[in-house]
Amino acid sequence: MRATITNVSRREFLHDVTAGGGFALAVTLPGATRVAEALRTGTAAASPADPFNPNVYVRIDADGTVTVVAHRSEMGQGVRTGLPMALADELEADWSKVRIEQAIGDEARFKTGTYVDGPGTQNTDGSRSLRHFLRPLREAGATARAMLEAAAAQRWSVPLTEVEARFHQVVHRPSGRTVAYGDLVAIARDLPVPPKEQVRLKPPSAFRYIGKEVPIVDLFDITTGRAKYGIDQVQPGMKYAVVARPPVYGGRVTSVDSSAAEAVAGVERVVRLEGTPPPSGFLPLGGVAVVARNTWAAIQGRSKLKITWDDGPNGTYDSTAYRAQLEAAATRPGKVVRNEGDVDAALGGAARRVTADYYVPHLAHATMEPPAALAVVADGHCEVWAPTQNPQGTRDTLAKVLGIPSDRVRVNVSLLGGGFGRKSKPDFIVEAALLSREVGAPVKVLWTRDDDMHHGYYHTVTAQHLEAGLDARGRTVAWLHRTVFPSIPSTFAPGVTHASDGELGLGFVDLPYDIPNIRCENPEAEAHVRIGWYRSVANIQHAFAVNSFASELAHAAGRDPKDYLLELIGPPRRVDLTRGGVKYVNYGDPIDLYPIDAGRLRKVVELVAERAGWGRKLPAGRGRGIAVHRSFVTYVATVVEVEVGKAGEISLPRVDVAVDCGFVVNPDRVRSQMEGACIMGLSNTLYGQVTFRDGRAQQSNFNDYPVVRINAAPRETRVHIAPGGDLPGGVGEPGVPPLAPALCNAIFAATGKRIRNLPIGTQLGA
């Protein structure tokens, strides 16, 4: 199926419904209301003042075309396919007759999913699209199906019990008569919307698409180069701009000589942009913009600028010195955030005490498509075209910066050439809007990869210290874990030196091990760069340390790493964090619906070990490592088989991943996300680090910030999907965290050398 991206405003949608001869269903989340009926009849109930604004729409035209509005951002995870195919399944629609329209950013319309997220739920992050919107989308399709069946029964004057929707038509079972969906539009749009409790969802045995391999709707356009990303957007009369930003976070321009830049052919304006002092949040860093008739002229003009910078207080930031500070802090007591039993007494009485320290550096998002945005600001209105993960956050930020009401800001969402959390921050979009207002024309701001590497938001840098006590039989009886890192909230508020509860709940305080004495501490750390969300967030560093340390404990106890890992996890149970006084966020989901389930952890460990041939003898120089992690309410276990050459060169003959993500909508997307997560996790583990000297990022592009290429990728990646339950878990991020510890544990099995500091780089000699 081919799909095009079309942006639909509320006004245009209402016009289509009332004048276009279509049948539209509006779904207000978490439940359906009479707003849908008001939309069909064009009554005032659909006004902006209505307290239950529609979130997700399905429209059926007289020709039978089904239109689904995708309100989540597509960055390769397949959400423009997964949610619509679930709706289409419940609708009994012919998938070839379904088209997808991309929604604009609209807080009033897209406000709430299965759980109350509050405003901004178009923000496509946290691996939560299917978690929070699968059921509402299924209900939308089922409601439309019920109304079409009612329309057919009315048309034929037969009991409703005698009709059934089947593959884009309604069948009268006794006579075999059929009527196409399009022919029922005129009747269906005048029927009342059935109450939510009367809408029946399909049983799994009746699924037509859910649980099946359905290609993504954008596949043809992506593979043929027709897909339009943010960087591809154009408007008549558009200008191109690049910005020379302060090389240090919090720096500012003290003087600029732009004469040489203005002499470059094609350059039209040089504009100073005021920056926002730290904490800058979603706002631009400031600097000097070169506006030109084409990208080349803008870049050449920027290279001619002569700027004097005031670096500000972060001008002395040195990541090597800062690492030493973090590592020292990790050895000292910090804020206690989980405390069960008596760790000090248990450590003191242990037969053996094991300690280890781990380090993970700053990481860059390094999306294939760097940030880019097109903006038009005129007559008190603003319209932007951008690859944003966060349309509503973008809309609200633009309105505030420009001093206009949010309903005068329109955010058109393009496909994203990678997001990973970088494009949830709209600073680059704000730059485009400010420049458009200044020059009085449409402006597209482009970031080079160097720009993004030097001026982006970074995954935090972390030092961790772990201690464990083993009894005489080698069982772990005490666990002390300290993690210290500058936190994401430091980008948005001053004086933040401790991690947030949300960050600490990403693989740290939610340790699922069956150990009687556990204490988790968080020492202070001050930020010197913009810290931002990154695919898997703090799960990256915590999974690395926890799983690496588990392997070290197995070795200390003389046990098989897989068997010892299962012993640490303990028996199947729901892990209760309240005993340790934990303020657990649980990825924004109710803990009773999504508990920390030790049984599911065990299941994926056992599955991946079986499929990977754990215990099978390997040749010299090869080893296997195992790791397991729960994140975004999904359980992933990874086994890496590594081969280490005599000079320390690394190759991966095979990676096995077992995933329990609950209810599976599209197995192909689950596999592809796990495969992609392995590549990203491997890139981070082998190469990933951004270092700073004099406040300046030292890496600039793929020459010194490599990502895994084909020759370094696993020769074989096998993804094993475990049978799940009735609720979906996240898929976009959970595959990343277990890769690093599984690989490093495999390296130890192959060489006897422990890797406790990332990236691996040249630690093995290669």
Residue, then its C-alpha position, 0 to 999 in steps of 0.5 A: m500500500r502506498a501512502t502520502i503525507t497530507n496535513v489536515s487542520r481542524r477547519e479542513f477536516l470539518h469542511d471535508v466532513t460537512a461538504g465532501g460526502g464522507f462519513a467521519l468518526a472522531v474518537t475522543l480518548p480515552g472514550a468515545t463521545r457524541v462529538a463524532e455525531a456533531l462532526r457529522t451533522g456540522t453542529a456547534a458541538a464540534s467547536p473549539a470550546d467543546p471539552f472533549n476534543p477529538n484525538v484520532y479520526v477515521r473517515i470513509d468516503a463515498d468511493g470506499t476510501v478509508t482515511v486514517v489520521a496518523h497523529r504520531s511522528e514517523m521516524g522508522q519505527g512504523v507507527r504510521t502503519g501499526l496504529p492504522m492497521a489496528l484500526a483497519d483490522e477492527l473496521e474490517a477494511d481492505w488495507s489496499k483502500v486505506r490511506i494515511e494522513q499525517a496530523i498537524g500539531d494540535e493539543a486540543r485534538f490530540k490530548t489523551g491516550t489510554y492513560v492521561d498523559g496531559p497536553g503534548t501526547q503527540n510527542t513521539d517518545g518513550s516507546r509509548s505510541l502503541r502502549h497508549f493508543l492501540r486500544p483507542l484506535r481499535e475502538a475507533g475501528a470497531t465503532a465505525r464497523a458497528m455503525l456500518e453494520a447498523a447502516a446496512a441493516q437499516r438499508w435492507s430493513v433486516p435485524l442487526t443480528e443478521v448482518e456482518a462486516r467483512f472485508h470492506q463490505v457488509v454481508h446479509r448472512p441469510s441471503g448472501r447480499t452484500v453492500a460496499y462500505g462506500d454505499l453506506v456512507a450516506i446512512a451511516r453518518d446520520l446514525p448515533v454513535p454507539p456507547k463505548e461499552q456496546v462496542r465489541l472488539k475482535p477476538p484474536s482469532a478474527f484478526r486480519y492484520i494484527g499480529k501479521e507481517v504488514p509492510i510499512v506504508d511508506l516503504f515504496d516512497i522511502t526505497t524509491g527516494r520519493a519520501k519527503y523529510g524535513i530537509d526536503q521541504v520547500q516553499p516559494g520564495m524560500k531563503y536558506a540559512v545556517v547559523a554560527r552558534p557559540p562553541v560553548y554552551g552558554g556562550r555569546v557573541t561579543s563582536v562580529d565582522s560580517s563584511a566578507a560573508e556579505a560579499v559571498a555571491g548569493v548571501e542576502r542577510v547576516v542576522r544576529l540571533e540572541g541566545t538563551p543562557p543556561p538552562s536554555g530548554f528548547l530555545p536556541l543557543g543564539g549566534v549569527a545566521v547567514v541567510a542566502r539564496n541557496t545552501w552553498a552560499a549560506i555555508q560559504g558565507r558562514s565560513k567567512l564570518k569573523i566572530t569573537w565569542d565570550d565562552g561563559p562559565n562552561g568555557t573550562y569544561d574538560s570531559t577528562a577532568y569531569r570524568a575524574q570528578l564523577e568517578a570520585a563522587a561515585t565512591r562517596p555516599g549519595k542521596v539514598v533512593r532505594n534502601e532494603g535491608d541492611v547493606d552495610a551489615a550484609l557487606g561486612g559479614a559477606a564471605r566475599r566482597v566484589t567491587a567494580d566501577y563503570y563509565v559511559p561517556h556523552l553520546a550524540h544522536a547522530t541522526m542520518e538527517p540532521p536537524a532542519a526546519l522551514a518556517v513562514v512567519a507573517d501577519g501574526h501567524c506562523e507555519v512550519w514544516a519540520p521533522t519533529q517528534n514533538p508537534q505540540g511542544t513545538r507549537d507551544t514553544l513557537a507561540k511563546v517565543l513569537g508572542i502569538p496565540s498557539d492557535r495561530v501556529r501550524v506545525n506540519v510534520s514530515l517524515l523523520g530521517g532518524g529521531f532518537g530523541r534529538k528531534s523532540k527538542p524544537d530549538f532548530i525550528v525556533e531558529a527558522a521561525l525567528l529568522s523568517r520573522e526577521v527577513g520577512a520571507p520563508v526560511k529553511v534552517l539547515w544544520t550540518r552534521d558538524d553543527d549537530m555534533h557540536h551544538g546538540y543535546y547529548h546523552t549524559v555522561t555517567a560514572q557508577h560504583l557497585e559493591a556486592g557481598l557473596d555468602a559462602r555458597g556464592r549467593t549475592v546477599a548485598w548490593l550497593h549501587r551508586t550512579v552519578f550523572p548530570s540530569i536531563p532536568s538540568t537543561f530546563a531548570p537551574g540548580v539541578t544536581h540530582a537525577s530525576d525520579g524518572e531517570l533513576g527508574l530507568g534500570f537503577v532503582d527498579l533493579p529486579y534482583d532477588i537480593p535481601n539487602i539493596r541500596c541505591e544512591n545518587p550523588e550530585a553532578e553539575a551539567h556543563v552541556r545540554i543533556g537531552w533524551y536519547r534512545s533508551v535514555a539512562n537505561i543505557q548506562h544502568a543496563f551496562a553496569v548492572n549486567s556487567f556486574a552480574s557477570e562479574l559476580a557469576h565469575a567470582a562465584g564460579r558459576d555459569p553467567k546465565d544460571y547465575l543471572l537467573e538466580l539473581i532474578g529469582p522466582p517468578r513474582r511481581v517486584d515490589l519497590t515500595r519496600g525500598g521507599v522508591k518513587y517509581v515512575n514506571y515509564g508513565d504507566p500504571i504499575d498494576l497493569y505493567p508490573i516488574d515481572a520477574g517471570r517475564l525476565r526469566k522467560v526471555v533469558e531462557l528463550v535467548a539462551e536456548r535459541a543461541g545455543w548457550g553452553r555449546k563449545l566455541p573455538a578459541g578466541r570466541g565467547r558468548g555474553i548474556a544480558v537482560h533488561r526491562s525498559f519501557v515495560t518490555y523485556v529483552a534478553t540478548v546473547v552476543e557471540v564475539e570473535v576477538g582476533k590476535a590484534g584485538e579486532i572484534s567481529l560478531p558472528r551472531v547476535d540473538v535477541a529475545v523480546d517479550c513486548g506483550f501484545v504484538v501488532n506487527p512482528d516485522r516491526v518488532r524484529s526490525q526495531m530489535e535489529g536496528a537497536c543492535i546496530m545502534g547499541l553496537s555503535n555506542t559500545l564500539y565507538g560512541q563518545v563525545t569529548f569536550r575540551d575548553g567547553r568545545a565538542q571535539q568530535s564533528n562527523f562520522n570520521d571521528y564519531p563512527v557508526v557501525r557499517i556493514n563490515a562491522a555489523p553482526r553477520e547474523t541477527r536473530v530476533h525471537i519474539a516471546p508470546g505476550g499478554d493482552l497489553p503492548g509494551g514499547v519496542g523502539e528503545p528496549g533493544v538498545p540497553p542489553l547489547a553493550p553488556a552482552l558484548c562486553n561479557a562475551i569479550f570476557a568469555a573470549t579473552g578474560k579481559r573486562i571492559r568497564n569503560l565505554p566505548i571499547g575503542t582500542q582497549l583490546g589493542a585493535 
